[in-house]
Amino acid sequence: MAVWFFLVLLLCSVQAISGGNASNPLAAVNNTDVRAKYFDLDQGDRMDYYIDGAAMLTPKTKLKYELHYWDTDVTGRDENGWESASLKLIHFAKDGEFSGDRPYRLAIGLEWVKDLGDSDKGIGSDADLFAPLVGLAMVVRPGTTLIPLVQHFESYSGEDISETAFRLIALQTLPNKVWAKADLKASYDWENDKVPASFELQLGKSFTPAFGAYVDLQAGIGGNRPYDWATGAGLRFSY
């Protein structure tokens, strides 16, 4: 059911609404990204193939969606299958300016994550989640946007998961329609008293107003890192 919902949503996301770079989760944009990412894990590796996009429902309400398919050998066998689907409703609670002429946007939201995996295959979390969030996007100088976000993940079925995630994104516009993004993530796992963390660098280019591409390089941080390193690429279609 969730897969069909995503397919219908993608077909309906056709209205052009301006509002920034889709690598900013608080940007008012319509886009669909098709992505592939390789993760080097402590035991084995994983390929994550996924759709990641957004649709503006109203000028102040945005729906983000993701659908993930994994190929992994963490069990010692090559396994593959759907991993998760998620819907994230974001409301732009307030737009304004600070220091006279620097725009900011305050947003609140709620994400629903549906596990589609099979733990016997090493796929998925065995838990369905609700995750409220709050975030702030600030233009600190022309071409540079900072986005701090806080989101709490709590399971309502399956395995017990309780995790508070902190995220800081720096997004820089460069010449020739190129952008760079730095993304630092750290979470506190209340169930296991751990702090998994990671850092991502993204470099992308918009070739036309409707099409762009990017590459990602990621690294796990600390003793509880979720992976050693990861790399990926994506294609972006804007509407």
Secondary structure as UniProt FT lines:
FT   HELIX           2..12
FT   TURN            22..23
FT   TURN            25..26
FT   STRAND          31..40
FT   STRAND          45..58
FT   TURN            59..60
FT   STRAND          61..72
FT   TURN            74..75
FT   STRAND          79..98
FT   TURN            99..101
FT   STRAND          102..115
FT   HELIX           119..121
FT   STRAND          127..141
FT   TURN            142..143
FT   STRAND          144..158
FT   STRAND          162..174
FT   TURN            175..177
FT   STRAND          178..189
FT   TURN            190..193
FT   STRAND          197..208
FT   TURN            209..210
FT   STRAND          211..221
FT   TURN            223..224
FT   STRAND          229..238
//
